Amino acid sequence: MHPASDGANERASADDGCSADGSGFADAAKAVPEPLRRLIRGVHTDRGLGLLRTIDDRGGIPVRELLRDDLCESDLHGLCGELRAAGLLEECEVAGERGYRATETAHEALERLHAT
């Protein structure tokens, strides 16, 4: 609590150097390349990151093949939906079957992570 405060609901004002929208932090985040920021915002679990990495490593995988791994169909489609919404995954055709591949943005971000 601020020494001159009685603990009442205080708000930051424009002249006290505080920003309610955290724009200083948003500006600082811009130092991180956009593909990495998108990856960070779009992948919420290790499982999602592993799925994206596997798909990227293989250049695209049929859905039927992905279902052989440790995900049930609803979990797989949920994860793929999240990754698609984040612009990290896209539908494609692989060997005549419906599948997924990483977007160029996801590929670039994963390459940058791998290089570190």
TADARA-V858252 format. One record per pair of residues at least 12 apart in sequence whose ideal C-beta (glycine too) atoms are under 8 Angstrom apart, sorted by the first residue. I is the first residue (numbers start at 1). J is the second residue. Records with the same first field share a line. If there is no record, write none. Layout:
I: J + J
This chain:
33: 109 + 112
34: 105
35: 105 + 106 + 108 + 109 + 112
36: 109 + 112 + 113
38: 86 + 87 + 88 + 105 + 106 + 109
39: 88 + 105 + 106 + 109 + 110 + 113
41: 86
42: 82 + 83 + 85 + 86 + 87 + 88
43: 83 + 86 + 88
44: 82
45: 79
47: 71 + 79
48: 79 + 82 + 83
51: 66 + 71 + 76 + 79 + 80 + 83
52: 83 + 88 + 89 + 102 + 106 + 110
53: 110
55: 89 + 100 + 101 + 102
56: 101 + 102 + 106 + 107 + 110
59: 101
60: 92 + 94 + 99 + 100 + 101
61: 94 + 99 + 100 + 101
62: 94 + 95 + 97 + 98 + 99
63: 76 + 97 + 98 + 99 + 100
64: 97
65: 99
66: 99 + 100
80: 100
83: 106
87: 103 + 105 + 106
88: 102 + 103 + 105 + 106 + 109
89: 101 + 102 + 103 + 106
90: 102 + 103
